[in-house]
């Protein structure tokens, strides 16, 4: 299953826009692990949906009388009116009621989160000021620059949601492969122009992969994330190690 990264959450947001203008009749908030503020959310019954926004991997549903934050964790899927914007085939299995962790019912249709692993989180909206700029932002590097740490491996910097919001493990590996930078490289050893180049590639890669269908659709695609696979550019065997706490693939030939 694809871990929902910024591209998947953007697809979820677009799917969720279908419910803008509808009025909530009931909320399903029984899963106390996933749903944090069940009673506060229940108080929003009768509200209309005004807008659905996204910042990084966080989606927010804005209602007349309050807003609800949705984090999709490792395996959360959104279902709108019975359809999932991704994993159509997988959805057959995950339509099982016991995997629905949160739901909003309308006169016509519903919006729900299914999550077999229960890492999704739903709650009354918190301020997003702790998050860095959304990775889709125009002029991304200028926004990110004051947030960059003096040291730390570049992979960890790109994964840090307080630096830039939305990038996950697979996208960061893709970005560093195209930037020709070793994920273990310390940011203090990179020139400002090298760092700027990495962020200018983010702005190119995200819309491209959104078009291709998601974060699994990069050149360093999910099927290459196995031991012994080779670089799509130069056929050198990919290295694999834990970097910044995450399983990381890179090419020692072209990433320095
Ligand atoms: Zn290579």
Boltz pocket constraint, residues with backbone or C-beta under 6 A from the ligand:
constraints:
  - pocket:
      binder: B
      contacts: [[A, 231], [A, 232], [A, 233], [A, 234], [A, 235], [A, 236], [A, 251], [A, 252], [A, 253], [A, 254], [A, 255]]
      max_distance: 6.0
